[in-house]
Amino acid sequence: MWKITFDELADYLAHGREIEFRYEGKSYSITNRRHEWIFCCDTDETTILLCKFPGYDVIGDKVRQQLINGISLEKIFNEGLGGLDIMDVL
């Protein structure tokens, strides 16, 4: 398992990178498409608009506010909860 902290994740996103990860058996991604940053649960096919692209100055805060099952992404990444597994940083 590859582990990154939330601050590292926010830094990747602030530089235009995208990420795919698994948490509690589901696949998630934070990507930019059609001039928007989106947070997706690829398993459930749900999508949440985070902000307009490029949005480099706000994407970290927008991701920090996202919850999965009531737990913030910041806590999930910093504590490696639920068998967090980083699949790819694009």
N, CA, C and O atoms as CSV, one atom per row, in Angstrom:
chain,resi,resn,atom,element,x,y,z
A,1,MET,N,N,0.846,-1.182,0.000
A,1,MET,CA,C,0.000,0.000,0.000
A,1,MET,C,C,0.889,1.242,0.000
A,1,MET,O,O,1.841,1.337,0.774
A,2,TRP,N,N,0.572,2.169,-0.858
A,2,TRP,CA,C,1.283,3.435,-0.942
A,2,TRP,C,C,0.516,4.448,-0.109
A,2,TRP,O,O,-0.692,4.591,-0.294
A,3,LYS,N,N,1.175,5.160,0.806
A,3,LYS,CA,C,0.498,6.099,1.678
A,3,LYS,C,C,0.981,7.517,1.406
A,3,LYS,O,O,2.180,7.773,1.299
A,4,ILE,N,N,0.023,8.429,1.297
A,4,ILE,CA,C,0.341,9.853,1.234
A,4,ILE,C,C,-0.524,10.561,2.262
A,4,ILE,O,O,-1.619,10.098,2.581
A,5,THR,N,N,-0.040,11.673,2.778
A,5,THR,CA,C,-0.815,12.463,3.727
A,5,THR,C,C,-1.801,13.350,2.960
A,5,THR,O,O,-1.716,13.505,1.742
A,6,PHE,N,N,-2.719,13.914,3.706
A,6,PHE,CA,C,-3.667,14.813,3.058
A,6,PHE,C,C,-2.959,16.028,2.472
A,6,PHE,O,O,-3.312,16.480,1.382
A,7,ASP,N,N,-1.971,16.561,3.176
A,7,ASP,CA,C,-1.244,17.729,2.660
A,7,ASP,C,C,-0.541,17.400,1.341
A,7,ASP,O,O,-0.497,18.237,0.440
A,8,GLU,N,N,0.006,16.191,1.224
A,8,GLU,CA,C,0.622,15.776,-0.033
A,8,GLU,C,C,-0.430,15.661,-1.130
A,8,GLU,O,O,-0.199,16.074,-2.266
A,9,LEU,N,N,-1.583,15.099,-0.786
A,9,LEU,CA,C,-2.680,14.995,-1.744
A,9,LEU,C,C,-3.088,16.378,-2.230
A,9,LEU,O,O,-3.221,16.595,-3.435
A,10,ALA,N,N,-3.289,17.313,-1.309
A,10,ALA,CA,C,-3.686,18.677,-1.672
A,10,ALA,C,C,-2.636,19.327,-2.562
A,10,ALA,O,O,-2.974,20.055,-3.496
A,11,ASP,N,N,-1.361,19.068,-2.274
A,11,ASP,CA,C,-0.285,19.628,-3.087
A,11,ASP,C,C,-0.317,19.047,-4.504
A,11,ASP,O,O,-0.172,19.790,-5.475
A,12,TYR,N,N,-0.503,17.742,-4.631
A,12,TYR,CA,C,-0.640,17.132,-5.967
A,12,TYR,C,C,-1.761,17.806,-6.750
A,12,TYR,O,O,-1.583,18.172,-7.912
A,13,LEU,N,N,-2.915,17.969,-6.109
A,13,LEU,CA,C,-4.067,18.566,-6.794
A,13,LEU,C,C,-3.798,20.025,-7.160
A,13,LEU,O,O,-4.185,20.480,-8.236
A,14,ALA,N,N,-3.135,20.754,-6.262
A,14,ALA,CA,C,-2.826,22.163,-6.523
A,14,ALA,C,C,-1.882,22.330,-7.704
A,14,ALA,O,O,-1.774,23.420,-8.265
A,15,HIS,N,N,-1.200,21.257,-8.082
A,15,HIS,CA,C,-0.318,21.282,-9.247
A,15,HIS,C,C,-0.962,20.622,-10.465
A,15,HIS,O,O,-0.284,20.295,-11.438
A,16,GLY,N,N,-2.291,20.431,-10.395
A,16,GLY,CA,C,-3.033,19.920,-11.551
A,16,GLY,C,C,-3.061,18.410,-11.684
A,16,GLY,O,O,-3.572,17.890,-12.676
A,17,ARG,N,N,-2.520,17.689,-10.696
A,17,ARG,CA,C,-2.527,16.232,-10.750
A,17,ARG,C,C,-3.909,15.706,-10.381
A,17,ARG,O,O,-4.715,16.430,-9.796
A,18,GLU,N,N,-4.181,14.460,-10.717
A,18,GLU,CA,C,-5.417,13.781,-10.368
A,18,GLU,C,C,-5.057,12.554,-9.548
A,18,GLU,O,O,-3.907,12.114,-9.560
A,19,ILE,N,N,-6.038,11.994,-8.828
A,19,ILE,CA,C,-5.742,10.827,-8.000
A,19,ILE,C,C,-6.884,9.824,-8.064
A,19,ILE,O,O,-8.055,10.192,-8.162
A,20,GLU,N,N,-6.521,8.563,-8.005
A,20,GLU,CA,C,-7.477,7.459,-7.897
A,20,GLU,C,C,-7.089,6.664,-6.656
A,20,GLU,O,O,-5.908,6.405,-6.425
A,21,PHE,N,N,-8.083,6.278,-5.857
A,21,PHE,CA,C,-7.792,5.512,-4.647
A,21,PHE,C,C,-8.970,4.609,-4.305
A,21,PHE,O,O,-10.084,4.779,-4.801
A,22,ARG,N,N,-8.682,3.645,-3.439
A,22,ARG,CA,C,-9.713,2.749,-2.926
A,22,ARG,C,C,-9.820,2.971,-1.430
A,22,ARG,O,O,-8.823,3.184,-0.740
A,23,TYR,N,N,-11.055,2.916,-0.946
A,23,TYR,CA,C,-11.316,3.056,0.478
A,23,TYR,C,C,-12.528,2.200,0.819
A,23,TYR,O,O,-13.579,2.323,0.190
A,24,GLU,N,N,-12.381,1.350,1.796
A,24,GLU,CA,C,-13.443,0.446,2.222
A,24,GLU,C,C,-14.056,-0.309,1.048
A,24,GLU,O,O,-15.274,-0.467,0.965
A,25,GLY,N,N,-13.202,-0.770,0.147
A,25,GLY,CA,C,-13.647,-1.601,-0.962
A,25,GLY,C,C,-14.274,-0.873,-2.136
A,25,GLY,O,O,-14.745,-1.514,-3.075
A,26,LYS,N,N,-14.291,0.450,-2.104
A,26,LYS,CA,C,-14.858,1.225,-3.209
A,26,LYS,C,C,-13.762,2.043,-3.879
A,26,LYS,O,O,-12.786,2.438,-3.241
A,27,SER,N,N,-13.936,2.289,-5.163
A,27,SER,CA,C,-12.982,3.083,-5.944
A,27,SER,C,C,-13.453,4.526,-6.024
A,27,SER,O,O,-14.627,4.794,-6.280
A,28,TYR,N,N,-12.519,5.461,-5.801
A,28,TYR,CA,C,-12.798,6.895,-5.841
A,28,TYR,C,C,-11.781,7.584,-6.734
A,28,TYR,O,O,-10.696,7.061,-6.984
A,29,SER,N,N,-12.150,8.767,-7.211
A,29,SER,CA,C,-11.199,9.570,-7.969
A,29,SER,C,C,-11.489,11.050,-7.752
A,29,SER,O,O,-12.622,11.459,-7.497
A,30,ILE,N,N,-10.426,11.832,-7.861
A,30,ILE,CA,C,-10.525,13.291,-7.866
A,30,ILE,C,C,-9.864,13.706,-9.165
A,30,ILE,O,O,-8.648,13.593,-9.321
A,31,THR,N,N,-10.673,14.186,-10.096
A,31,THR,CA,C,-10.182,14.461,-11.446
A,31,THR,C,C,-10.725,15.795,-11.944
A,31,THR,O,O,-11.628,16.386,-11.352
A,32,ASN,N,N,-10.147,16.245,-13.048
A,32,ASN,CA,C,-10.705,17.421,-13.702
A,32,ASN,C,C,-11.214,17.006,-15.072
A,32,ASN,O,O,-10.536,16.310,-15.827
A,33,ARG,N,N,-12.407,17.446,-15.365
A,33,ARG,CA,C,-13.018,17.159,-16.662
A,33,ARG,C,C,-13.957,18.306,-17.001
A,33,ARG,O,O,-14.561,18.923,-16.123
A,34,ARG,N,N,-14.060,18.566,-18.263
A,34,ARG,CA,C,-14.961,19.635,-18.737
A,34,ARG,C,C,-14.843,20.905,-17.909
A,34,ARG,O,O,-15.846,21.533,-17.569
A,35,HIS,N,N,-13.599,21.280,-17.585
A,35,HIS,CA,C,-13.313,22.523,-16.864
A,35,HIS,C,C,-13.841,22.525,-15.436
A,35,HIS,O,O,-14.165,23.583,-14.897
A,36,GLU,N,N,-13.932,21.333,-14.809
A,36,GLU,CA,C,-14.384,21.218,-13.430
A,36,GLU,C,C,-13.544,20.175,-12.695
A,36,GLU,O,O,-13.105,19.188,-13.286
A,37,TRP,N,N,-13.327,20.403,-11.401
A,37,TRP,CA,C,-12.757,19.382,-10.530
A,37,TRP,C,C,-13.924,18.598,-9.965
A,37,TRP,O,O,-14.885,19.184,-9.464
A,38,ILE,N,N,-13.849,17.279,-10.040
A,38,ILE,CA,C,-14.936,16.454,-9.523
A,38,ILE,C,C,-14.388,15.367,-8.599
A,38,ILE,O,O,-13.261,14.897,-8.757
A,39,PHE,N,N,-15.211,14.988,-7.643
A,39,PHE,CA,C,-14.934,13.876,-6.737
A,39,PHE,C,C,-15.938,12.794,-7.084
A,39,PHE,O,O,-17.145,13.032,-7.060
A,40,CYS,N,N,-15.448,11.611,-7.405
A,40,CYS,CA,C,-16.328,10.520,-7.847
A,40,CYS,C,C,-16.148,9.285,-6.992
A,40,CYS,O,O,-15.041,8.943,-6.578
A,41,CYS,N,N,-17.263,8.625,-6.740
A,41,CYS,CA,C,-17.205,7.253,-6.271
A,41,CYS,C,C,-17.456,6.434,-7.531
A,41,CYS,O,O,-18.594,6.283,-7.975
A,42,ASP,N,N,-16.378,5.913,-8.096
A,42,ASP,CA,C,-16.487,5.197,-9.363
A,42,ASP,C,C,-17.287,3.908,-9.211
A,42,ASP,O,O,-17.897,3.444,-10.174
A,43,THR,N,N,-17.293,3.332,-8.026
A,43,THR,CA,C,-18.042,2.100,-7.769
A,43,THR,C,C,-19.544,2.368,-7.845
A,43,THR,O,O,-20.283,1.610,-8.475
A,44,ASP,N,N,-19.995,3.450,-7.201
A,44,ASP,CA,C,-21.423,3.797,-7.170
A,44,ASP,C,C,-21.836,4.724,-8.302
A,44,ASP,O,O,-23.022,5.009,-8.470
A,45,GLU,N,N,-20.870,5.196,-9.077
A,45,GLU,CA,C,-21.102,6.134,-10.172
A,45,GLU,C,C,-21.747,7.431,-9.696
A,45,GLU,O,O,-22.632,7.974,-10.357
A,46,THR,N,N,-21.289,7.927,-8.529
A,46,THR,CA,C,-21.749,9.225,-8.042
A,46,THR,C,C,-20.653,10.260,-8.268
A,46,THR,O,O,-19.465,9.951,-8.184
A,47,THR,N,N,-21.067,11.486,-8.554
A,47,THR,CA,C,-20.125,12.564,-8.864
A,47,THR,C,C,-20.519,13.816,-8.094
A,47,THR,O,O,-21.694,14.178,-8.033
A,48,ILE,N,N,-19.519,14.474,-7.505
A,48,ILE,CA,C,-19.726,15.730,-6.794
A,48,ILE,C,C,-18.820,16.778,-7.418
A,48,ILE,O,O,-17.613,16.570,-7.541
A,49,LEU,N,N,-19.403,17.906,-7.811
A,49,LEU,CA,C,-18.626,19.023,-8.341
A,49,LEU,C,C,-17.918,19.707,-7.182
A,49,LEU,O,O,-18.558,20.122,-6.217
A,50,LEU,N,N,-16.594,19.826,-7.276
A,50,LEU,CA,C,-15.810,20.488,-6.234
A,50,LEU,C,C,-15.620,21.966,-6.528
A,50,LEU,O,O,-15.864,22.807,-5.663
A,51,CYS,N,N,-15.186,22.290,-7.744
A,51,CYS,CA,C,-14.982,23.678,-8.145
A,51,CYS,C,C,-14.653,23.716,-9.629
A,51,CYS,O,O,-14.420,22.680,-10.252
A,52,LYS,N,N,-14.637,24.904,-10.179
A,52,LYS,CA,C,-14.265,25.086,-11.585
A,52,LYS,C,C,-12.764,24.912,-11.745
A,52,LYS,O,O,-12.000,25.214,-10.827
A,53,PHE,N,N,-12.340,24.430,-12.893
A,53,PHE,CA,C,-10.932,24.253,-13.207
A,53,PHE,C,C,-10.405,25.562,-13.799
A,53,PHE,O,O,-11.105,26.133,-14.636
A,54,PRO,N,N,-9.227,26.087,-13.435
A,54,PRO,CA,C,-8.212,25.335,-12.748
A,54,PRO,C,C,-8.408,25.243,-11.235
A,54,PRO,O,O,-8.151,24.176,-10.678
A,55,GLY,N,N,-8.842,26.278,-10.543
A,55,GLY,CA,C,-9.152,26.188,-9.126
A,55,GLY,C,C,-8.020,25.711,-8.237
A,55,GLY,O,O,-8.268,25.207,-7.141
A,56,TYR,N,N,-6.779,25.860,-8.689
A,56,TYR,CA,C,-5.639,25.369,-7.918
A,56,TYR,C,C,-5.574,25.964,-6.521
A,56,TYR,O,O,-5.066,25.329,-5.597
A,57,ASP,N,N,-6.087,27.184,-6.361
A,57,ASP,CA,C,-6.009,27.854,-5.071
A,57,ASP,C,C,-7.057,27.367,-4.078
A,57,ASP,O,O,-6.929,27.634,-2.883
A,58,VAL,N,N,-8.092,26.659,-4.534
A,58,VAL,CA,C,-9.168,26.221,-3.637
A,58,VAL,C,C,-9.387,24.712,-3.606
A,58,VAL,O,O,-10.121,24.220,-2.749
A,59,ILE,N,N,-8.772,23.972,-4.514
A,59,ILE,CA,C,-9.075,22.541,-4.609
A,59,ILE,C,C,-8.741,21.796,-3.316
A,59,ILE,O,O,-9.493,20.905,-2.920
A,60,GLY,N,N,-7.649,22.131,-2.658
A,60,GLY,CA,C,-7.305,21.459,-1.401
A,60,GLY,C,C,-8.373,21.634,-0.345
A,60,GLY,O,O,-8.735,20.673,0.333
A,61,ASP,N,N,-8.889,22.853,-0.192
A,61,ASP,CA,C,-9.941,23.107,0.790
A,61,ASP,C,C,-11.246,22.408,0.404
A,61,ASP,O,O,-11.961,21.908,1.272
A,62,LYS,N,N,-11.551,22.373,-0.876
A,62,LYS,CA,C,-12.770,21.693,-1.322
A,62,LYS,C,C,-12.697,20.199,-1.032
A,62,LYS,O,O,-13.680,19.601,-0.594
A,63,VAL,N,N,-11.541,19.597,-1.273
A,63,VAL,CA,C,-11.371,18.168,-1.004
A,63,VAL,C,C,-11.384,17.912,0.501
A,63,VAL,O,O,-11.928,16.905,0.955
A,64,ARG,N,N,-10.794,18.810,1.267
A,64,ARG,CA,C,-10.771,18.677,2.735
A,64,ARG,C,C,-12.195,18.568,3.289
A,64,ARG,O,O,-12.413,17.886,4.291
A,65,GLN,N,N,-13.155,19.223,2.657
A,65,GLN,CA,C,-14.538,19.236,3.126
A,65,GLN,C,C,-15.326,17.981,2.740
A,65,GLN,O,O,-16.416,17.753,3.265
A,66,GLN,N,N,-14.793,17.176,1.841
A,66,GLN,CA,C,-15.510,15.984,1.379
A,66,GLN,C,C,-15.497,14.892,2.436
A,66,GLN,O,O,-14.505,14.675,3.132
A,67,LEU,N,N,-16.633,14.211,2.530
A,67,LEU,CA,C,-16.795,13.130,3.490
A,67,LEU,C,C,-17.100,11.831,2.769
A,67,LEU,O,O,-17.756,11.819,1.727
A,68,ILE,N,N,-16.621,10.751,3.331
A,68,ILE,CA,C,-17.024,9.417,2.910
A,68,ILE,C,C,-17.540,8.732,4.169
A,68,ILE,O,O,-16.794,8.543,5.130
A,69,ASN,N,N,-18.791,8.369,4.161
A,69,ASN,CA,C,-19.422,7.744,5.337
A,69,ASN,C,C,-19.215,8.574,6.603
A,69,ASN,O,O,-18.968,8.028,7.678
A,70,GLY,N,N,-19.318,9.905,6.466
A,70,GLY,CA,C,-19.209,10.806,7.599
A,70,GLY,C,C,-17.790,11.097,8.067
A,70,GLY,O,O,-17.606,11.778,9.076
A,71,ILE,N,N,-16.784,10.595,7.355
A,71,ILE,CA,C,-15.385,10.820,7.735
A,71,ILE,C,C,-14.714,11.680,6.675
A,71,ILE,O,O,-14.850,11.416,5.480
A,72,SER,N,N,-13.996,12.699,7.103
A,72,SER,CA,C,-13.364,13.618,6.154
A,72,SER,C,C,-12.227,12.928,5.407
A,72,SER,O,O,-11.568,12.031,5.931
A,73,LEU,N,N,-12.016,13.370,4.169
A,73,LEU,CA,C,-10.887,12.844,3.401
A,73,LEU,C,C,-9.567,13.154,4.097
A,73,LEU,O,O,-8.617,12.376,4.006
A,74,GLU,N,N,-9.505,14.279,4.784
A,74,GLU,CA,C,-8.281,14.625,5.510
A,74,GLU,C,C,-7.956,13.546,6.541
A,74,GLU,O,O,-6.813,13.099,6.630
A,75,LYS,N,N,-8.945,13.128,7.314
A,75,LYS,CA,C,-8.731,12.093,8.327
A,75,LYS,C,C,-8.428,10.744,7.676
A,75,LYS,O,O,-7.554,10.012,8.141
A,76,ILE,N,N,-9.141,10.417,6.611
A,76,ILE,CA,C,-8.910,9.149,5.921
A,76,ILE,C,C,-7.473,9.051,5.432
A,76,ILE,O,O,-6.822,8.023,5.621
A,77,PHE,N,N,-6.971,10.115,4.804
A,77,PHE,CA,C,-5.609,10.085,4.268
A,77,PHE,C,C,-4.553,10.162,5.365
A,77,PHE,O,O,-3.557,9.441,5.309
A,78,ASN,N,N,-4.749,11.013,6.350
A,78,ASN,CA,C,-3.734,11.155,7.391
A,78,ASN,C,C,-3.635,9.925,8.291
A,78,ASN,O,O,-2.562,9.606,8.804
A,79,GLU,N,N,-4.764,9.235,8.478
A,79,GLU,CA,C,-4.755,8.080,9.373
A,79,GLU,C,C,-4.792,6.751,8.626
A,79,GLU,O,O,-4.723,5.690,9.247
A,80,GLY,N,N,-4.901,6.799,7.286
A,80,GLY,CA,C,-4.932,5.564,6.504
A,80,GLY,C,C,-6.090,4.669,6.888
A,80,GLY,O,O,-5.932,3.451,6.974
A,81,LEU,N,N,-7.242,5.253,7.118
A,81,LEU,CA,C,-8.397,4.504,7.600
A,81,LEU,C,C,-8.961,3.548,6.555
A,81,LEU,O,O,-8.821,3.773,5.353
A,82,GLY,N,N,-9.583,2.507,7.014
A,82,GLY,CA,C,-10.359,1.599,6.166
A,82,GLY,C,C,-9.550,0.920,5.078
A,82,GLY,O,O,-10.088,0.608,4.016
A,83,GLY,N,N,-8.279,0.688,5.316
A,83,GLY,CA,C,-7.475,0.048,4.291
A,83,GLY,C,C,-7.304,0.931,3.074
A,83,GLY,O,O,-7.304,0.441,1.944
A,84,LEU,N,N,-7.159,2.236,3.294
A,84,LEU,CA,C,-6.933,3.163,2.184
A,84,LEU,C,C,-5.803,2.669,1.308
A,84,LEU,O,O,-4.730,2.323,1.802
A,85,ASP,N,N,-6.039,2.636,0.024
A,85,ASP,CA,C,-5.020,2.206,-0.921
A,85,ASP,C,C,-4.974,3.189,-2.081
A,85,ASP,O,O,-5.960,3.355,-2.799
A,86,ILE,N,N,-3.834,3.839,-2.263
A,86,ILE,CA,C,-3.651,4.784,-3.355
A,86,ILE,C,C,-3.394,3.965,-4.617
A,86,ILE,O,O,-2.447,3.179,-4.670
A,87,MET,N,N,-4.220,4.146,-5.608
A,87,MET,CA,C,-4.061,3.403,-6.834
A,87,MET,C,C,-3.150,4.127,-7.809
A,87,MET,O,O,-2.279,3.518,-8.430
A,88,ASP,N,N,-3.359,5.448,-7.940
A,88,ASP,CA,C,-2.561,6.170,-8.932
A,88,ASP,C,C,-2.671,7.673,-8.719
A,88,ASP,O,O,-3.731,8.188,-8.363
A,89,VAL,N,N,-1.569,8.360,-8.941
A,89,VAL,CA,C,-1.557,9.812,-9.029
A,89,VAL,C,C,-1.200,10.108,-10.469
A,89,VAL,O,O,-0.122,9.737,-10.935
A,90,LEU,N,N,-2.095,10.774,-11.178
A,90,LEU,CA,C,-1.923,11.014,-12.603
A,90,LEU,C,C,-1.409,12.417,-12.881
A,90,LEU,O,O,-1.209,12.783,-14.039
